[in-house]
Amino acid sequence: MRIDWTALGEEAVDLLRRYLMIDTTNPPGNEIEGAKFLAAVLERDGIPSETVESAPGRANLVARLAGDGSLPGIVSTTTSTSSTPTGATGRWTRSAARSATDTSTGAARST
């Protein structure tokens, strides 16, 4: 099987752009919307996942891939799915959603 790295890169950029358009600004966070988006991406690729809420709207996404036992197991975690408000502590001057649609700067923002 040959991998089309150009198409894969374009898909990754598109997924990130669509993900950043989801408003998970903290407070209140509303990470459930980000978790739902990521769960749909995983489901499309046949990866089962579970969304767990610690409080209404405050969600974590858990997904597991079973190996064949030939390699040791791996544990992977991710960072928060909420965004910092624009202007908070003076570090961000525009929203993640705006950054996701403006490719002129090449800047990225953690969510």
VEXVOSE-750075 format. One record per atom (N, C-alpha, C, O, CB): residue number from 0; atom name; x, y, z. Coordinates in pm, whole numbers, plus 50000, padded with zeros to 5 digits. Glycine has a CB too. Example, Ala and Ser with C-alpha at 12.3 -4.5 7.8 and 13.67 -1.06 7.14 Angstrom:
REM VEXVOSE-750075
+-----+----+-------+-------+-------+
|   k |  a |  east | north |    up |
+-----+----+-------+-------+-------+
|   0 |  N | 51319 | 49431 | 50780 |
|   0 | CA | 51230 | 49550 | 50780 |
|   0 |  C | 51320 | 49670 | 50780 |
|   0 |  O | 51424 | 49668 | 50846 |
|   0 | CB | 51131 | 49553 | 50905 |
|   1 |  N | 51285 | 49775 | 50708 |
|   1 | CA | 51367 | 49894 | 50714 |
|   1 |  C | 51290 | 50003 | 50787 |
|   1 |  O | 51341 | 50114 | 50804 |
|   1 | CB | 51408 | 49940 | 50572 |
+-----+----+-------+-------+-------+
END
This chain:
REM VEXVOSE-750075
+-----+----+-------+-------+-------+
|   k |  a |  east | north |    up |
+-----+----+-------+-------+-------+
|   0 |  N | 50084 | 49882 | 50000 |
|   0 | CA | 50000 | 50000 | 50000 |
|   0 |  C | 50088 | 50124 | 50000 |
|   0 |  O | 50178 | 50137 | 50083 |
|   0 | CB | 49905 | 50000 | 50122 |
|   1 |  N | 50063 | 50213 | 49909 |
|   1 | CA | 50139 | 50337 | 49898 |
|   1 |  C | 50063 | 50448 | 49970 |
|   1 |  O | 49942 | 50462 | 49952 |
|   1 | CB | 50164 | 50374 | 49748 |
|   2 |  N | 50133 | 50527 | 50050 |
|   2 | CA | 50071 | 50637 | 50124 |
|   2 |  C | 50086 | 50766 | 50045 |
|   2 |  O | 50196 | 50801 | 50004 |
|   2 | CB | 50134 | 50651 | 50265 |
|   3 |  N | 49977 | 50834 | 50025 |
|   3 | CA | 49978 | 50965 | 49958 |
|   3 |  C | 49998 | 51069 | 50068 |
|   3 |  O | 49902 | 51116 | 50128 |
|   3 | CB | 49844 | 50990 | 49877 |
|   4 |  N | 50124 | 51105 | 50092 |
|   4 | CA | 50158 | 51196 | 50202 |
|   4 |  C | 50099 | 51336 | 50181 |
|   4 |  O | 50065 | 51404 | 50278 |
|   4 | CB | 50310 | 51206 | 50216 |
|   5 |  N | 50086 | 51378 | 50058 |
|   5 | CA | 50026 | 51510 | 50031 |
|   5 |  C | 49880 | 51510 | 50074 |
|   5 |  O | 49836 | 51602 | 50144 |
|   5 | CB | 50038 | 51546 | 49882 |
|   6 |  N | 49806 | 51409 | 50033 |
|   6 | CA | 49665 | 51399 | 50070 |
|   6 |  C | 49649 | 51384 | 50221 |
|   6 |  O | 49558 | 51442 | 50281 |
|   6 | CB | 49598 | 51281 | 49998 |
|   7 |  N | 49736 | 51306 | 50282 |
|   7 | CA | 49731 | 51286 | 50427 |
|   7 |  C | 49757 | 51418 | 50500 |
|   7 |  O | 49690 | 51448 | 50599 |
|   7 | CB | 49832 | 51180 | 50471 |
|   8 |  N | 49853 | 51495 | 50453 |
|   8 | CA | 49882 | 51625 | 50513 |
|   8 |  C | 49766 | 51721 | 50497 |
|   8 |  O | 49732 | 51794 | 50591 |
|   8 | CB | 50006 | 51686 | 50450 |
|   9 |  N | 49704 | 51722 | 50381 |
|   9 | CA | 49588 | 51809 | 50357 |
|   9 |  C | 49472 | 51769 | 50447 |
|   9 |  O | 49401 | 51856 | 50500 |
|   9 | CB | 49544 | 51803 | 50209 |
|  10 |  N | 49451 | 51639 | 50466 |
|  10 | CA | 49345 | 51593 | 50555 |
|  10 |  C | 49373 | 51636 | 50699 |
|  10 |  O | 49282 | 51678 | 50770 |
|  10 | CB | 49330 | 51440 | 50547 |
|  11 |  N | 49498 | 51624 | 50742 |
|  11 | CA | 49535 | 51663 | 50878 |
|  11 |  C | 49510 | 51811 | 50902 |
|  11 |  O | 49456 | 51849 | 51006 |
|  11 | CB | 49682 | 51629 | 50906 |
|  12 |  N | 49548 | 51895 | 50807 |
|  12 | CA | 49526 | 52039 | 50819 |
|  12 |  C | 49376 | 52069 | 50823 |
|  12 |  O | 49332 | 52152 | 50902 |
|  12 | CB | 49592 | 52115 | 50701 |
|  13 |  N | 49298 | 52002 | 50737 |
|  13 | CA | 49154 | 52023 | 50735 |
|  13 |  C | 49091 | 51982 | 50867 |
|  13 |  O | 49006 | 52055 | 50920 |
|  13 | CB | 49091 | 51945 | 50620 |
|  14 |  N | 49129 | 51867 | 50922 |
|  14 | CA | 49074 | 51823 | 51050 |
|  14 |  C | 49109 | 51920 | 51163 |
|  14 |  O | 49024 | 51954 | 51245 |
|  14 | CB | 49126 | 51682 | 51084 |
|  15 |  N | 49234 | 51965 | 51166 |
|  15 | CA | 49274 | 52060 | 51270 |
|  15 |  C | 49198 | 52191 | 51256 |
|  15 |  O | 49152 | 52247 | 51355 |
|  15 | CB | 49424 | 52086 | 51264 |
|  16 |  N | 49184 | 52239 | 51134 |
|  16 | CA | 49111 | 52364 | 51110 |
|  16 |  C | 48965 | 52351 | 51158 |
|  16 |  O | 48914 | 52440 | 51225 |
|  16 | CB | 49116 | 52401 | 50959 |
|  17 |  N | 48900 | 52241 | 51123 |
|  17 | CA | 48760 | 52221 | 51165 |
|  17 |  C | 48751 | 52205 | 51317 |
|  17 |  O | 48656 | 52254 | 51378 |
|  17 | CB | 48699 | 52098 | 51096 |
|  18 |  N | 48848 | 52138 | 51376 |
|  18 | CA | 48848 | 52119 | 51522 |
|  18 |  C | 48863 | 52254 | 51594 |
|  18 |  O | 48794 | 52279 | 51693 |
|  18 | CB | 48961 | 52024 | 51565 |
|  19 |  N | 48952 | 52338 | 51545 |
|  19 | CA | 48974 | 52468 | 51609 |
|  19 |  C | 48855 | 52562 | 51595 |
|  19 |  O | 48844 | 52659 | 51670 |
|  19 | CB | 49097 | 52533 | 51551 |
|  20 |  N | 48766 | 52534 | 51502 |
|  20 | CA | 48646 | 52615 | 51485 |
|  20 |  C | 48542 | 52587 | 51594 |
|  20 |  O | 48447 | 52663 | 51609 |
|  20 | CB | 48586 | 52591 | 51349 |
|  21 |  N | 48560 | 52480 | 51668 |
|  21 | CA | 48467 | 52445 | 51776 |
|  21 |  C | 48501 | 52532 | 51897 |
|  21 |  O | 48616 | 52535 | 51941 |
|  21 | CB | 48475 | 52292 | 51812 |
|  22 |  N | 48401 | 52602 | 51950 |
|  22 | CA | 48423 | 52692 | 52063 |
|  22 |  C | 48431 | 52614 | 52193 |
|  22 |  O | 48329 | 52571 | 52247 |
|  22 | CB | 48312 | 52798 | 52070 |
|  23 |  N | 48552 | 52595 | 52242 |
|  23 | CA | 48574 | 52531 | 52372 |
|  23 |  C | 48641 | 52629 | 52468 |
|  23 |  O | 48715 | 52589 | 52558 |
|  23 | CB | 48662 | 52403 | 52356 |
|  24 |  N | 48613 | 52758 | 52449 |
|  24 | CA | 48673 | 52861 | 52532 |
|  24 |  C | 48640 | 52836 | 52679 |
|  24 |  O | 48525 | 52810 | 52714 |
|  24 | CB | 48625 | 53001 | 52489 |
|  25 |  N | 48742 | 52844 | 52762 |
|  25 | CA | 48729 | 52821 | 52905 |
|  25 |  C | 48739 | 52952 | 52980 |
|  25 |  O | 48835 | 53025 | 52956 |
|  25 | CB | 48837 | 52723 | 52954 |
|  26 |  N | 48645 | 52988 | 53068 |
|  26 | CA | 48526 | 52913 | 53101 |
|  26 |  C | 48417 | 52931 | 52996 |
|  26 |  O | 48423 | 53030 | 52923 |
|  26 | CB | 48474 | 52953 | 53236 |
|  27 |  N | 48323 | 52847 | 52984 |
|  27 | CA | 48298 | 52729 | 53067 |
|  27 |  C | 48371 | 52605 | 53019 |
|  27 |  O | 48369 | 52503 | 53088 |
|  27 | CB | 48150 | 52701 | 53073 |
|  28 |  N | 48435 | 52610 | 52904 |
|  28 | CA | 48506 | 52493 | 52851 |
|  28 |  C | 48427 | 52427 | 52740 |
|  28 |  O | 48465 | 52434 | 52623 |
|  28 | CB | 48534 | 52393 | 52962 |
|  29 |  N | 48317 | 52362 | 52776 |
|  29 | CA | 48233 | 52295 | 52679 |
|  29 |  C | 48313 | 52198 | 52591 |
|  29 |  O | 48291 | 52188 | 52471 |
|  29 | CB | 48162 | 52398 | 52592 |
|  30 |  N | 48406 | 52127 | 52655 |
|  30 | CA | 48491 | 52033 | 52582 |
|  30 |  C | 48414 | 51920 | 52517 |
|  30 |  O | 48466 | 51853 | 52428 |
|  30 | CB | 48592 | 51975 | 52675 |
|  31 |  N | 48290 | 51898 | 52560 |
|  31 | CA | 48209 | 51790 | 52502 |
|  31 |  C | 48197 | 51804 | 52351 |
|  31 |  O | 48196 | 51704 | 52279 |
|  31 | CB | 48069 | 51789 | 52565 |
|  32 |  N | 48189 | 51927 | 52302 |
|  32 | CA | 48177 | 51948 | 52157 |
|  32 |  C | 48305 | 51906 | 52085 |
|  32 |  O | 48299 | 51846 | 51977 |
|  32 | CB | 48144 | 52095 | 52126 |
|  33 |  N | 48420 | 51938 | 52142 |
|  33 | CA | 48547 | 51893 | 52085 |
|  33 |  C | 48560 | 51741 | 52090 |
|  33 |  O | 48607 | 51679 | 51995 |
|  33 | CB | 48664 | 51957 | 52157 |
|  34 |  N | 48518 | 51683 | 52202 |
|  34 | CA | 48523 | 51537 | 52217 |
|  34 |  C | 48433 | 51468 | 52116 |
|  34 |  O | 48470 | 51365 | 52059 |
|  34 | CB | 48484 | 51496 | 52360 |
|  35 |  N | 48313 | 51524 | 52092 |
|  35 | CA | 48222 | 51466 | 51993 |
|  35 |  C | 48283 | 51469 | 51853 |
|  35 |  O | 48272 | 51372 | 51777 |
|  35 | CB | 48088 | 51542 | 51993 |
|  36 |  N | 48348 | 51580 | 51819 |
|  36 | CA | 48411 | 51591 | 51688 |
|  36 |  C | 48520 | 51485 | 51673 |
|  36 |  O | 48525 | 51414 | 51573 |
|  36 | CB | 48471 | 51733 | 51669 |
|  37 |  N | 48607 | 51475 | 51773 |
|  37 | CA | 48717 | 51378 | 51766 |
|  37 |  C | 48665 | 51235 | 51767 |
|  37 |  O | 48722 | 51148 | 51700 |
|  37 | CB | 48815 | 51398 | 51882 |
|  38 |  N | 48559 | 51208 | 51842 |
|  38 | CA | 48499 | 51074 | 51844 |
|  38 |  C | 48448 | 51036 | 51705 |
|  38 |  O | 48462 | 50922 | 51663 |
|  38 | CB | 48384 | 51067 | 51946 |
|  39 |  N | 48388 | 51133 | 51634 |
|  39 | CA | 48339 | 51106 | 51499 |
|  39 |  C | 48454 | 51075 | 51403 |
|  39 |  O | 48441 | 50989 | 51316 |
|  39 | CB | 48258 | 51226 | 51446 |
|  40 |  N | 48566 | 51145 | 51419 |
|  40 | CA | 48684 | 51118 | 51336 |
|  40 |  C | 48735 | 50977 | 51361 |
|  40 |  O | 48764 | 50902 | 51268 |
|  40 | CB | 48797 | 51222 | 51363 |
|  41 |  N | 48744 | 50939 | 51489 |
|  41 | CA | 48790 | 50804 | 51524 |
|  41 |  C | 48692 | 50698 | 51472 |
|  41 |  O | 48734 | 50597 | 51417 |
|  41 | CB | 48806 | 50791 | 51676 |
|  42 |  N | 48562 | 50723 | 51489 |
|  42 | CA | 48461 | 50627 | 51443 |
|  42 |  C | 48471 | 50605 | 51293 |
|  42 |  O | 48459 | 50492 | 51245 |
|  42 | CB | 48320 | 50676 | 51480 |
|  43 |  N | 48492 | 50713 | 51220 |
|  43 | CA | 48505 | 50702 | 51073 |
|  43 |  C | 48618 | 50606 | 51035 |
|  43 |  O | 48610 | 50537 | 50933 |
|  43 | CB | 48531 | 50842 | 51011 |
|  44 |  N | 48722 | 50604 | 51117 |
|  44 | CA | 48836 | 50516 | 51089 |
|  44 |  C | 48829 | 50384 | 51165 |
|  44 |  O | 48927 | 50309 | 51171 |
|  44 | CB | 48964 | 50588 | 51124 |
|  45 |  N | 48711 | 50355 | 51222 |
|  45 | CA | 48690 | 50226 | 51287 |
|  45 |  C | 48752 | 50212 | 51424 |
|  45 |  O | 48777 | 50100 | 51469 |
|  45 | CB | 48743 | 50120 | 51200 |
|  46 |  N | 48779 | 50323 | 51491 |
|  46 | CA | 48839 | 50319 | 51624 |
|  46 |  C | 48731 | 50353 | 51727 |
|  46 |  O | 48680 | 50464 | 51729 |
|  46 | CB | 48960 | 50420 | 51634 |
|  47 |  N | 48696 | 50256 | 51812 |
|  47 | CA | 48594 | 50282 | 51912 |
|  47 |  C | 48645 | 50380 | 52018 |
|  47 |  O | 48764 | 50381 | 52051 |
|  47 | CB | 48549 | 50151 | 51978 |
|  48 |  N | 48555 | 50462 | 52070 |
|  48 | CA | 48594 | 50557 | 52174 |
|  48 |  C | 48478 | 50574 | 52271 |
|  48 |  O | 48366 | 50531 | 52245 |
|  48 | CB | 48635 | 50693 | 52113 |
|  49 |  N | 48508 | 50638 | 52382 |
|  49 | CA | 48409 | 50665 | 52485 |
|  49 |  C | 48429 | 50808 | 52533 |
|  49 |  O | 48542 | 50851 | 52555 |
|  49 | CB | 48419 | 50563 | 52603 |
|  50 |  N | 48320 | 50880 | 52549 |
|  50 | CA | 48325 | 51015 | 52604 |
|  50 |  C | 48280 | 51008 | 52749 |
|  50 |  O | 48174 | 50954 | 52780 |
|  50 | CB | 48237 | 51114 | 52522 |
|  51 |  N | 48362 | 51063 | 52839 |
|  51 | CA | 48334 | 51061 | 52982 |
|  51 |  C | 48328 | 51205 | 53031 |
|  51 |  O | 48422 | 51282 | 53013 |
|  51 | CB | 48442 | 50979 | 53060 |
|  52 |  N | 48214 | 51240 | 53094 |
|  52 | CA | 48197 | 51376 | 53146 |
|  52 |  C | 48225 | 51379 | 53296 |
|  52 |  O | 48166 | 51302 | 53372 |
|  52 | CB | 48056 | 51428 | 53117 |
|  53 |  N | 48315 | 51469 | 53338 |
|  53 | CA | 48340 | 51488 | 53480 |
|  53 |  C | 48237 | 51583 | 53540 |
|  53 |  O | 48212 | 51581 | 53661 |
|  53 | CB | 48482 | 51542 | 53503 |
|  54 |  N | 48178 | 51665 | 53456 |
|  54 | CA | 48069 | 51757 | 53489 |
|  54 |  C | 47999 | 51786 | 53357 |
|  54 |  O | 48056 | 51762 | 53251 |
|  54 | CB | 48122 | 51891 | 53560 |
|  55 |  N | 47876 | 51837 | 53361 |
|  55 | CA | 47807 | 51864 | 53236 |
|  55 |  C | 47890 | 51952 | 53141 |
|  55 |  O | 47931 | 52062 | 53176 |
|  55 | CB | 47674 | 51931 | 53264 |
|  56 |  N | 47913 | 51900 | 53019 |
|  56 | CA | 47990 | 51973 | 52919 |
|  56 |  C | 48140 | 51960 | 52931 |
|  56 |  O | 48212 | 51998 | 52839 |
|  56 | CB | 47954 | 52115 | 52925 |
|  57 |  N | 48190 | 51907 | 53042 |
|  57 | CA | 48334 | 51893 | 53064 |
|  57 |  C | 48372 | 51748 | 53037 |
|  57 |  O | 48363 | 51663 | 53125 |
|  57 | CB | 48375 | 51935 | 53211 |
|  58 |  N | 48415 | 51720 | 52915 |
|  58 | CA | 48432 | 51581 | 52871 |
|  58 |  C | 48576 | 51546 | 52839 |
|  58 |  O | 48658 | 51630 | 52803 |
|  58 | CB | 48347 | 51556 | 52750 |
|  59 |  N | 48603 | 51420 | 52854 |
|  59 | CA | 48729 | 51358 | 52811 |
|  59 |  C | 48693 | 51248 | 52712 |
|  59 |  O | 48589 | 51184 | 52724 |
|  59 | CB | 48812 | 51302 | 52932 |
|  60 |  N | 48781 | 51227 | 52616 |
|  60 | CA | 48761 | 51123 | 52517 |
|  60 |  C | 48865 | 51014 | 52540 |
|  60 |  O | 48984 | 51042 | 52554 |
|  60 | CB | 48772 | 51180 | 52372 |
|  61 |  N | 48819 | 50890 | 52545 |
|  61 | CA | 48906 | 50775 | 52567 |
|  61 |  C | 48893 | 50682 | 52448 |
|  61 |  O | 48782 | 50644 | 52411 |
|  61 | CB | 48872 | 50702 | 52701 |
|  62 |  N | 49005 | 50644 | 52389 |
|  62 | CA | 49005 | 50548 | 52278 |
|  62 |  C | 49118 | 50448 | 52301 |
|  62 |  O | 49225 | 50483 | 52351 |
|  62 | CB | 49021 | 50621 | 52140 |
|  63 |  N | 49093 | 50326 | 52263 |
|  63 | CA | 49193 | 50220 | 52281 |
|  63 |  C | 49209 | 50143 | 52151 |
|  63 |  O | 49111 | 50110 | 52083 |
|  63 | CB | 49154 | 50125 | 52396 |
|  64 |  N | 49333 | 50114 | 52118 |
|  64 | CA | 49363 | 50027 | 52003 |
|  64 |  C | 49432 | 49902 | 52058 |
|  64 |  O | 49533 | 49911 | 52127 |
|  64 | CB | 49453 | 50101 | 51897 |
|  65 |  N | 49378 | 49789 | 52027 |
|  65 | CA | 49439 | 49665 | 52071 |
|  65 |  C | 49555 | 49629 | 51978 |
|  65 |  O | 49544 | 49642 | 51856 |
|  65 | CB | 49334 | 49551 | 52075 |
|  66 |  N | 49663 | 49584 | 52036 |
|  66 | CA | 49777 | 49537 | 51957 |
|  66 |  C | 49768 | 49387 | 51937 |
|  66 |  O | 49674 | 49322 | 51982 |
|  66 | CB | 49909 | 49575 | 52025 |
|  67 |  N | 49867 | 49333 | 51869 |
|  67 | CA | 49868 | 49188 | 51847 |
|  67 |  C | 49956 | 49116 | 51950 |
|  67 |  O | 49973 | 48994 | 51942 |
|  67 | CB | 49918 | 49157 | 51706 |
|  68 |  N | 50011 | 49191 | 52046 |
|  68 | CA | 50092 | 49132 | 52151 |
|  68 |  C | 50240 | 49122 | 52117 |
|  68 |  O | 50319 | 49080 | 52202 |
|  68 | CB | 50041 | 48998 | 52183 |
|  69 |  N | 50279 | 49159 | 51995 |
|  69 | CA | 50419 | 49146 | 51956 |
|  69 |  C | 50506 | 49259 | 52010 |
|  69 |  O | 50629 | 49247 | 52013 |
|  69 | CB | 50429 | 49142 | 51805 |
|  70 |  N | 50446 | 49367 | 52054 |
|  70 | CA | 50518 | 49482 | 52109 |
|  70 |  C | 50461 | 49515 | 52246 |
|  70 |  O | 50347 | 49481 | 52276 |
|  70 | CB | 50509 | 49606 | 52015 |
|  71 |  N | 50541 | 49582 | 52330 |
|  71 | CA | 50487 | 49624 | 52460 |
|  71 |  C | 50374 | 49725 | 52441 |
|  71 |  O | 50369 | 49795 | 52340 |
|  71 | CB | 50599 | 49683 | 52549 |
|  72 |  N | 50285 | 49732 | 52539 |
|  72 | CA | 50175 | 49827 | 52533 |
|  72 |  C | 50222 | 49970 | 52546 |
|  72 |  O | 50329 | 49997 | 52601 |
|  72 | CB | 50075 | 49796 | 52642 |
|  73 |  N | 50144 | 50061 | 52495 |
|  73 | CA | 50175 | 50203 | 52500 |
|  73 |  C | 50056 | 50276 | 52563 |
|  73 |  O | 49941 | 50246 | 52534 |
|  73 | CB | 50206 | 50260 | 52358 |
|  74 |  N | 50088 | 50372 | 52648 |
|  74 | CA | 49985 | 50459 | 52704 |
|  74 |  C | 50010 | 50598 | 52650 |
|  74 |  O | 50122 | 50649 | 52657 |
|  74 | CB | 49985 | 50457 | 52861 |
|  75 |  N | 49908 | 50659 | 52596 |
|  75 | CA | 49921 | 50792 | 52540 |
|  75 |  C | 49813 | 50882 | 52599 |
|  75 |  O | 49698 | 50840 | 52613 |
|  75 | CB | 49912 | 50789 | 52385 |
|  76 |  N | 49849 | 51002 | 52634 |
|  76 | CA | 49751 | 51098 | 52683 |
|  76 |  C | 49759 | 51224 | 52599 |
|  76 |  O | 49858 | 51248 | 52530 |
|  76 | CB | 49774 | 51131 | 52834 |
|  77 |  N | 49655 | 51304 | 52605 |
|  77 | CA | 49654 | 51430 | 52532 |
|  77 |  C | 49633 | 51544 | 52631 |
|  77 |  O | 49607 | 51521 | 52749 |
|  77 | CB | 49545 | 51430 | 52422 |
|  78 |  N | 49644 | 51664 | 52581 |
|  78 | CA | 49625 | 51781 | 52664 |
|  78 |  C | 49480 | 51823 | 52665 |
|  78 |  O | 49395 | 51756 | 52607 |
|  78 | CB | 49712 | 51896 | 52617 |
|  79 |  N | 49453 | 51930 | 52730 |
|  79 | CA | 49319 | 51984 | 52742 |
|  79 |  C | 49258 | 52015 | 52606 |
|  79 |  O | 49329 | 52050 | 52511 |
|  79 | CB | 49320 | 52110 | 52828 |
|  80 |  N | 49127 | 52000 | 52596 |
|  80 | CA | 49058 | 52035 | 52472 |
|  80 |  C | 48988 | 52170 | 52483 |
|  80 |  O | 48914 | 52208 | 52392 |
|  80 | CB | 48958 | 51929 | 52436 |
|  81 |  N | 49011 | 52242 | 52593 |
|  81 | CA | 48950 | 52375 | 52605 |
|  81 |  C | 49049 | 52481 | 52557 |
|  81 |  O | 49170 | 52458 | 52556 |
|  81 | CB | 48906 | 52404 | 52750 |
|  82 |  N | 48997 | 52596 | 52519 |
|  82 | CA | 49079 | 52707 | 52469 |
|  82 |  C | 49089 | 52817 | 52573 |
|  82 |  O | 48999 | 52833 | 52656 |
|  82 | CB | 49021 | 52763 | 52339 |
|  83 |  N | 49198 | 52892 | 52568 |
|  83 | CA | 49214 | 53009 | 52653 |
|  83 |  C | 49140 | 53125 | 52590 |
|  83 |  O | 49148 | 53144 | 52469 |
|  83 | CB | 49364 | 53043 | 52674 |
|  84 |  N | 49067 | 53204 | 52670 |
|  84 | CA | 48996 | 53318 | 52611 |
|  84 |  C | 49092 | 53416 | 52544 |
|  84 |  O | 49206 | 53433 | 52588 |
|  84 | CB | 48915 | 53391 | 52718 |
|  85 |  N | 49046 | 53479 | 52438 |
|  85 | CA | 49125 | 53581 | 52370 |
|  85 |  C | 49156 | 53693 | 52467 |
|  85 |  O | 49068 | 53738 | 52541 |
|  85 | CB | 49050 | 53636 | 52245 |
|  86 |  N | 49281 | 53738 | 52468 |
|  86 | CA | 49321 | 53847 | 52555 |
|  86 |  C | 49357 | 53804 | 52696 |
|  86 |  O | 49405 | 53887 | 52774 |
|  86 | CB | 49213 | 53947 | 52561 |
|  87 |  N | 49336 | 53678 | 52731 |
|  87 | CA | 49369 | 53632 | 52865 |
|  87 |  C | 49519 | 53645 | 52889 |
|  87 |  O | 49599 | 53595 | 52809 |
|  87 | CB | 49324 | 53486 | 52886 |
|  88 |  N | 49556 | 53708 | 52993 |
|  88 | CA | 49695 | 53734 | 53032 |
|  88 |  C | 49775 | 53801 | 52921 |
|  88 |  O | 49898 | 53802 | 52924 |
|  88 | CB | 49762 | 53605 | 53071 |
|  89 |  N | 49705 | 53856 | 52823 |
|  89 | CA | 49774 | 53928 | 52716 |
|  89 |  C | 49849 | 53841 | 52617 |
|  89 |  O | 49920 | 53893 | 52531 |
|  89 | CB | 49869 | 54023 | 52775 |
|  90 |  N | 49834 | 53710 | 52627 |
|  90 | CA | 49913 | 53621 | 52540 |
|  90 |  C | 49849 | 53597 | 52404 |
|  90 |  O | 49921 | 53580 | 52306 |
|  90 | CB | 49932 | 53488 | 52608 |
|  91 |  N | 49715 | 53597 | 52394 |
|  91 | CA | 49649 | 53567 | 52268 |
|  91 |  C | 49572 | 53690 | 52222 |
|  91 |  O | 49499 | 53752 | 52299 |
|  91 | CB | 49554 | 53446 | 52282 |
|  92 |  N | 49591 | 53724 | 52096 |
|  92 | CA | 49524 | 53843 | 52043 |
|  92 |  C | 49408 | 53808 | 51952 |
|  92 |  O | 49334 | 53897 | 51910 |
|  92 | CB | 49623 | 53928 | 51968 |
|  93 |  N | 49390 | 53680 | 51921 |
|  93 | CA | 49276 | 53640 | 51839 |
|  93 |  C | 49233 | 53499 | 51877 |
|  93 |  O | 49310 | 53422 | 51934 |
|  93 | CB | 49309 | 53649 | 51689 |
|  94 |  N | 49110 | 53467 | 51844 |
|  94 | CA | 49053 | 53339 | 51884 |
|  94 |  C | 49116 | 53223 | 51805 |
|  94 |  O | 49174 | 53242 | 51698 |
|  94 | CB | 48901 | 53340 | 51863 |
|  95 |  N | 49102 | 53104 | 51861 |
|  95 | CA | 49151 | 52985 | 51791 |
|  95 |  C | 49076 | 52968 | 51659 |
|  95 |  O | 49136 | 52929 | 51558 |
|  95 | CB | 49134 | 52858 | 51878 |
|  96 |  N | 48946 | 52997 | 51659 |
|  96 | CA | 48867 | 52984 | 51536 |
|  96 |  C | 48920 | 53077 | 51429 |
|  96 |  O | 48929 | 53038 | 51312 |
|  96 | CB | 48719 | 53012 | 51564 |
|  97 |  N | 48955 | 53199 | 51464 |
|  97 | CA | 49008 | 53292 | 51366 |
|  97 |  C | 49144 | 53244 | 51316 |
|  97 |  O | 49173 | 53252 | 51196 |
|  97 | CB | 49020 | 53434 | 51425 |
|  98 |  N | 49227 | 53194 | 51406 |
|  98 | CA | 49357 | 53142 | 51366 |
|  98 |  C | 49343 | 53025 | 51272 |
|  98 |  O | 49425 | 53006 | 51182 |
|  98 | CB | 49437 | 53101 | 51488 |
|  99 |  N | 49238 | 52945 | 51291 |
|  99 | CA | 49218 | 52827 | 51208 |
|  99 |  C | 49184 | 52862 | 51065 |
|  99 |  O | 49206 | 52782 | 50974 |
|  99 | CB | 49108 | 52741 | 51266 |
| 100 |  N | 49130 | 52981 | 51044 |
| 100 | CA | 49091 | 53018 | 50909 |
| 100 |  C | 49189 | 53114 | 50842 |
| 100 |  O | 49174 | 53144 | 50724 |
| 100 | CB | 48955 | 53079 | 50911 |
| 101 |  N | 49287 | 53162 | 50916 |
| 101 | CA | 49385 | 53256 | 50861 |
| 101 |  C | 49518 | 53184 | 50845 |
| 101 |  O | 49588 | 53160 | 50943 |
| 101 | CB | 49402 | 53381 | 50954 |
| 102 |  N | 49552 | 53149 | 50724 |
| 102 | CA | 49676 | 53075 | 50699 |
| 102 |  C | 49792 | 53167 | 50668 |
| 102 |  O | 49901 | 53119 | 50634 |
| 102 | CB | 49657 | 52978 | 50587 |
| 103 |  N | 49772 | 53299 | 50678 |
| 103 | CA | 49878 | 53392 | 50638 |
| 103 |  C | 49993 | 53398 | 50737 |
| 103 |  O | 50104 | 53433 | 50700 |
| 103 | CB | 49821 | 53529 | 50621 |
| 104 |  N | 49967 | 53365 | 50865 |
| 104 | CA | 50072 | 53379 | 50965 |
| 104 |  C | 50149 | 53251 | 50991 |
| 104 |  O | 50265 | 53255 | 51032 |
| 104 | CB | 50013 | 53427 | 51094 |
| 105 |  N | 50086 | 53139 | 50966 |
| 105 | CA | 50150 | 53011 | 50998 |
| 105 |  C | 50154 | 52986 | 51147 |
| 105 |  O | 50218 | 52891 | 51193 |
| 105 | CB | 50291 | 53006 | 50942 |
| 106 |  N | 50086 | 53072 | 51225 |
| 106 | CA | 50087 | 53058 | 51370 |
| 106 |  C | 49989 | 52950 | 51413 |
| 106 |  O | 49887 | 52926 | 51348 |
| 106 | CB | 50052 | 53191 | 51438 |
| 107 |  N | 50021 | 52885 | 51523 |
| 107 | CA | 49932 | 52784 | 51579 |
| 107 |  C | 49903 | 52820 | 51723 |
| 107 |  O | 49975 | 52899 | 51784 |
| 107 | CB | 49993 | 52643 | 51568 |
| 108 |  N | 49799 | 52763 | 51776 |
| 108 | CA | 49760 | 52792 | 51913 |
| 108 |  C | 49716 | 52663 | 51978 |
| 108 |  O | 49640 | 52586 | 51920 |
| 108 | CB | 49648 | 52899 | 51918 |
| 109 |  N | 49762 | 52640 | 52098 |
| 109 | CA | 49723 | 52520 | 52171 |
| 109 |  C | 49579 | 52533 | 52218 |
| 109 |  O | 49536 | 52639 | 52263 |
| 109 | CB | 49815 | 52496 | 52291 |
| 110 |  N | 49505 | 52422 | 52206 |
| 110 | CA | 49369 | 52421 | 52257 |
| 110 |  C | 49355 | 52312 | 52361 |
| 110 |  O | 49247 | 52294 | 52418 |
| 110 | CB | 49267 | 52402 | 52144 |
+-----+----+-------+-------+-------+
END
